[in-house]
């Protein structure tokens, strides 16, 4: 397998890191730096997803409250003459 194919498979997530680093023969300190960067990016992505989920939940709650208020006002207006 040539280096281009190895890089392509790894970049597409089709080759695990352990197999990739055995085949590319990078110095250990380069491999460690790459792995550290990859882990930091993954942690950052997970944190961003968690933060976005909290924001989405708050927005959903606000929308539901607004819809409830609108429906309540509409029902009040509908039965206004029956008091």
Rosetta blueprint (number, residue, H / E / L):
1 X L
2 X L
3 X H
4 X H
5 X H
6 X H
7 X H
8 X H
9 X H
10 X H
11 X H
12 X L
13 X L
14 X L
15 X L
16 X L
17 X H
18 X H
19 X H
20 X H
21 X H
22 X H
23 X H
24 X H
25 X L
26 X L
27 X L
28 X H
29 X H
30 X H
31 X H
32 X H
33 X H
34 X H
35 X H
36 X H
37 X H
38 X H
39 X H
40 X H
41 X H
42 X H
43 X H
44 X H
45 X H
46 X H
47 X H
48 X H
49 X H
50 X H
51 X H
52 X H
53 X H
54 X H
55 X H
56 X H
57 X H
58 X H
59 X H
60 X H
61 X H
62 X H
63 X H
64 X H
65 X H
66 X H
67 X H
68 X H
69 X H
70 X H
71 X H
72 X H
73 X H
74 X H
75 X H
76 X H
77 X H
78 X H
79 X L
80 X H
81 X H
82 X H
83 X L
